[in-house]
Structure formats: C-alpha cells, structure tokens
Amino acid sequence: MTVVLNQPVATTAANPARRRRLSIGTLAPYLQATPLALILGTFLLLPILMIAVVSFWDYDFAAMYPDFLTTNYADTLGSWVTWKTYLNTLKYAAIVWALTLLIGFWVAYFLAFHIRTTAMQMVLFLVCTVPFLTSNIIRMISWIPVLGRNGLVNSTLVQMGLIPKPIEWLLYSEFAVVLAMVHLYTLFMVTPIFNTLMRIDKSLIEAARDAGASGWQVLWNVIIPLAKPGMAIGTIFVVTLVMADFSTVQVMSGGQSASVALMMKNQMSLLQYPAAAANAVVLLVLVLLMVAGILRIVDIRKEL
C-alpha cells in the first residue's frame, strides 16, 4: 500500500519539470531568432517605416510638417518627367543586367569547368575581387582619363590614324554610364553563378556527353537550367544596385542623364525630404515587385 500511495506523488512532482522542459524547448527557436529580429527591425524595418511616414508629410522651403497628405505621391506619379526618369532607370537596369549576365556567366563557366584545380580556381576568383579593394567612386572615376577627349582610347586611335578626331560620346554619355556600371557590378553576377556551377554534379555532364550531346547541347540543356538559381540571385543583386545608383549616373553622364536615385538626391539637397521619401517608397515597391517576379520564375531556396 505504501508503494501505491507514493507513486502518484512522484508522477505529480515530475510533471511540472516536464512541462518546464517542453516550454523551454518551445521558446528556444524564438529566443534564438530574437537578436536577429531586433537588428533587422531596428536597422531595416524601422527606417523604412519612417520613410513611409515622412512621405505623407507636408513641407516648404524651410521645414517639414507632420501631416497625412497624398500630394507627394500625386506629384510623383502624375509627372511625365518622373515617369521618364523611371523608364530611363529601368533602361539602365535592363542593359547592365544583360551585359553583366553575359560576362558573368562566361567568367564563372570558365572558372568552374575549364580550371581543373580548386586552388587555381580560388586564385583566379580572388583576382576578380582585387578591384573591390578600392571604393566604387575611385573605380568609376578611373574611367575618365581612359575615355576622355584626350584620354588613352582617343589618343591611341588618333595616333594610329583610325579616327580623324576624338570620339565625343565615349565620356559623359549613356555609354559611359553603362560601361562604368558593368565594371562595378559584374562581380555581383559572377559570384552566385560560380557558386551554383561548382555545385553541379560533374557526372551529369559526363552522362549527357555519353548520350551523344554536343557541347552546346550540354550547355543549353544541363548547365544553364542548373545555373538558374545563381543567375537569379545575381540578377537581384545587379538590378537593385543599378536602381539605387546615383553617383555613377551623375559623374559618368556629366549631368546629361538622370535616374530615380539621382532625382531623390537632388530633392534632398533642396530639403524636399517628403517628396524624396515618396519617390523612395515607389522605387522600393517597384524593386520588390521585380524581385518577386524573379522569385516566382526561379526557386533560389536551395542556394540560400
């Protein structure tokens, strides 16, 4: 009888401890995610929320006034100049994306499939990253003495007798803007594609060749489909960077071209912060829609 009476007491005493263990195990994932959530909330979500709030404020030449107006969005979406600027920015994004994808894919393909040793692959990949040891501004400005009227390219062509006079459109033009952006952002396409190509099982390529596939058929039917996640990640990087770039457009076009980011920079220099905030929100929505479209086409979860 003593044993029977004491057994429920032991079970009852064990249940609270078990419940505590279950509660701690349930809360553990949330506790682990809390630091990252606080960081993202403080440095990402909160600034975006502040920009969205300011976009509805009123302003004049001297100050901003808390309010809830849609005038800033009406001025942004109702102006043909703004629409033309957005189209110009999308044009830059499309051209730079196409060129960086073409160059980045072939560089990554060469490193992944034509360089046999892993050590040499890493060495050559690090060589690609050497320009990133300097700032974007320095690398961008370095094109000016190369493309200028009396620069290296024009001087060489004139001395060789290939052209009678210097080419004007090499610098301070849309060509110069695109060239500088491709130079700045190609590595952001190379890196994810190279990472994806290195994960491809080489036996798949050998099987395709054994089945009689040519080199182009292997490339088109095996390598490119498997490289799509890396291409999608590189596309997201390049498009978002181009859409937010204003310094390259301002310097390399000589003030003759415009982008949304440059328009926002000019608005902020004139203390038109609510108008700039409205443009920032519209640009953010546009970029998010583009990223969502990419993610609907290509599943990149395996690469994350």
Secondary structure, DSSP 8 states (H G I E B T S, - for coil): -HHHHHHHHHHHHHHHHHHHHHHHHHHHHHHHHHHHHHHHIIIIIHHHHHHHHHTT-EE-SS-EE-----HHHHHHHT-HHHHHHHHHHHHHHHHHHHHHHHHHHHHHHHHHHT--SHHHHHHHHHHHHGGGGS-HHHHHHTTHHHHSTTSHHHHHHHHTTS-SS--GGGSSSHHHHHHHHHHHHHHHHHHHHHHHHHTS-HHHHHHHHHTT--HHHHIIIIIHHHHHHHHHHHHHHHHHHHHT--HHHHHHTTTS---HHHHHHHHHHTT-HHHHHHHHHHHHHHHHHHHHHHHHHS--GGG-
